[in-house]
Amino acid sequence: MELADQTNQLPAVAFLGASRGLGHQVLLSWQKSFPGTKNIRVARQFKKMETSIFESRENVEVLNWEVDFSKQEQWAGFLERLISHKVQKIFYFAGGGPYGGYATKQTSVPSDKWSSQIWSHHVSFLFPAFLIHHGLSHFQQMVFVGSSVAEIRPDPYAAMYCASKHGLKGLIQSVQKEAEQGKGFTDLRLFSPGYMDTDLLPKNAWPRINPPEGEKIHDPGQVAQIFCDFVSDAGQVNQNMPMPPFQSFLTPG
Ligand SMILES: NC(=O)c1ccc[n+]([C@@H]2O[C@H](COP(=O)([O-])OP(=O)(O)OC[C@H]3O[C@@H](n4cnc5c(N)ncnc54)[C@H](OP(=O)(O)O)[C@@H]3O)[C@@H](O)[C@H]2O)c1
């Protein structure tokens, strides 16, 4: 990995949303491919079992930080903490939202259900937007995870999630254009997976129970390896990678 180490410290990489799912798998792959890094895992909560497979050892330092990205009051302090730990790469995996019709029948304003919509927007769009706004002059590379499905088409019953993913793609592509004109400071990328077998995809979601003939949803371990190859490819600076919704991409022919 081409990371300057002017401080004699291990180069630090932050995995935001990596207690499970794709982020967890990427950290496993990353540690194998790039052992000489300090890896900071961030999520709302780590269970004991989740931390034990990522112990610090010689030439590998692992830190677990518990932060809630939906809480705007934590954003500035968290960013300062990343900067003070000399983080060079940010990989952002967190995202999600409620599943159900967008309209509410509740009469209270704001309704209880509005807070779930705000949660989705904060975690899937607004906090990434904040990180990009403030981080471009601090970090060498920032990679955000979108969705090759939700960022380009309607996603009924996940409307705010869909809107947030559309927004994230629009924001990143716009900032990449600014970089082309000499106003960017960092390598900013969007990685957009298809359907994956993680907690985020409900057990009864149609891609699980009724995928197109001959298709399967992606294995997050395989997607993680594709993510690591993509982000460490120096020829892909300020480029994006959309994957197809189903597995066929990984098993051509
Ligand atoms: N799964 C799919 O089918 C699919 C398809 C397309 C795109 N994607 C995208 O891929 C990315 C990864 O998804 P995934 O399937 O791996 O999701 P996941 O299994 O739900 O994992 C999400 C990770 O983010 C953390 N997280 C969630 N909310 C957080 C918050 N408020 N503050 C801090 N950490 C938070 C979670 O940890 P805690 O809960 O412990 O905080 C967990 O580590 C997401 O951006 C998702 O939109 C997924």
PDBQT file of the ligand as one rigid body, heavy atoms in Angstrom, charges set to zero:
ROOT
HETATM    1  N1  LIG A 301     -27.173  -5.918   2.143  1.00  0.00    +0.000 N 
HETATM    2  C1  LIG A 301     -27.558  -5.534   0.943  1.00  0.00    +0.000 C 
HETATM    3  O1  LIG A 301     -28.312  -6.225   0.250  1.00  0.00    +0.000 OA
HETATM    4  C2  LIG A 301     -27.044  -4.222   0.368  1.00  0.00    +0.000 A 
HETATM    5  C3  LIG A 301     -27.309  -3.946  -0.965  1.00  0.00    +0.000 A 
HETATM    6  C4  LIG A 301     -26.814  -2.772  -1.527  1.00  0.00    +0.000 A 
HETATM    7  C5  LIG A 301     -26.093  -1.884  -0.747  1.00  0.00    +0.000 A 
HETATM    8  N2  LIG A 301     -25.884  -2.153   0.565  1.00  0.00    +0.000 N 
HETATM    9  C6  LIG A 301     -25.120  -1.168   1.341  1.00  0.00    +0.000 C 
HETATM   10  O2  LIG A 301     -23.942  -1.778   1.832  1.00  0.00    +0.000 OA
HETATM   11  C7  LIG A 301     -23.549  -1.128   3.063  1.00  0.00    +0.000 C 
HETATM   12  C8  LIG A 301     -23.266  -2.199   4.106  1.00  0.00    +0.000 C 
HETATM   13  O3  LIG A 301     -24.484  -2.887   4.313  1.00  0.00    +0.000 OA
HETATM   14  P1  LIG A 301     -24.603  -4.241   5.155  1.00  0.00    +0.000 P 
HETATM   15  O4  LIG A 301     -25.552  -5.074   4.423  1.00  0.00    +0.000 OA
HETATM   16  O5  LIG A 301     -23.258  -4.725   5.504  1.00  0.00    +0.000 OA
HETATM   17  O6  LIG A 301     -25.329  -3.656   6.469  1.00  0.00    +0.000 OA
HETATM   18  P2  LIG A 301     -25.420  -4.278   7.935  1.00  0.00    +0.000 P 
HETATM   19  O7  LIG A 301     -25.199  -5.747   7.915  1.00  0.00    +0.000 OA
HETATM   20  O8  LIG A 301     -26.708  -3.743   8.491  1.00  0.00    +0.000 OA
HETATM   21  O9  LIG A 301     -24.172  -3.603   8.706  1.00  0.00    +0.000 OA
HETATM   22  C9  LIG A 301     -24.152  -2.215   8.912  1.00  0.00    +0.000 C 
HETATM   23  C10 LIG A 301     -22.963  -1.828   9.773  1.00  0.00    +0.000 C 
HETATM   24  O10 LIG A 301     -23.063  -0.415  10.050  1.00  0.00    +0.000 OA
HETATM   25  C11 LIG A 301     -23.123  -0.203  11.478  1.00  0.00    +0.000 C 
HETATM   26  N3  LIG A 301     -24.059   0.875  11.771  1.00  0.00    +0.000 N 
HETATM   27  C12 LIG A 301     -25.377   0.920  11.424  1.00  0.00    +0.000 A 
HETATM   28  N4  LIG A 301     -25.924   2.058  11.880  1.00  0.00    +0.000 NA
HETATM   29  C13 LIG A 301     -24.934   2.731  12.524  1.00  0.00    +0.000 A 
HETATM   30  C14 LIG A 301     -24.899   3.975  13.214  1.00  0.00    +0.000 A 
HETATM   31  N5  LIG A 301     -25.987   4.727  13.382  1.00  0.00    +0.000 N 
HETATM   32  N6  LIG A 301     -23.728   4.379  13.760  1.00  0.00    +0.000 NA
HETATM   33  C15 LIG A 301     -22.614   3.600  13.645  1.00  0.00    +0.000 A 
HETATM   34  N7  LIG A 301     -22.591   2.411  12.988  1.00  0.00    +0.000 NA
HETATM   35  C16 LIG A 301     -23.753   1.986  12.448  1.00  0.00    +0.000 A 
HETATM   36  C17 LIG A 301     -23.631  -1.543  12.041  1.00  0.00    +0.000 C 
HETATM   37  O11 LIG A 301     -23.201  -1.772  13.362  1.00  0.00    +0.000 OA
HETATM   38  P3  LIG A 301     -24.095  -1.493  14.673  1.00  0.00    +0.000 P 
HETATM   39  O12 LIG A 301     -25.513  -1.854  14.340  1.00  0.00    +0.000 OA
HETATM   40  O13 LIG A 301     -23.457  -2.349  15.703  1.00  0.00    +0.000 OA
HETATM   41  O14 LIG A 301     -23.925  -0.056  14.939  1.00  0.00    +0.000 OA
HETATM   42  C18 LIG A 301     -22.938  -2.533  11.116  1.00  0.00    +0.000 C 
HETATM   43  O15 LIG A 301     -21.608  -2.730  11.526  1.00  0.00    +0.000 OA
HETATM   44  C19 LIG A 301     -24.691  -0.167   3.407  1.00  0.00    +0.000 C 
HETATM   45  O16 LIG A 301     -24.339   1.133   3.014  1.00  0.00    +0.000 OA
HETATM   46  C20 LIG A 301     -25.859  -0.667   2.572  1.00  0.00    +0.000 C 
HETATM   47  O17 LIG A 301     -26.753   0.373   2.253  1.00  0.00    +0.000 OA
HETATM   48  C21 LIG A 301     -26.325  -3.310   1.147  1.00  0.00    +0.000 A 
ENDROOT
TORSDOF 0
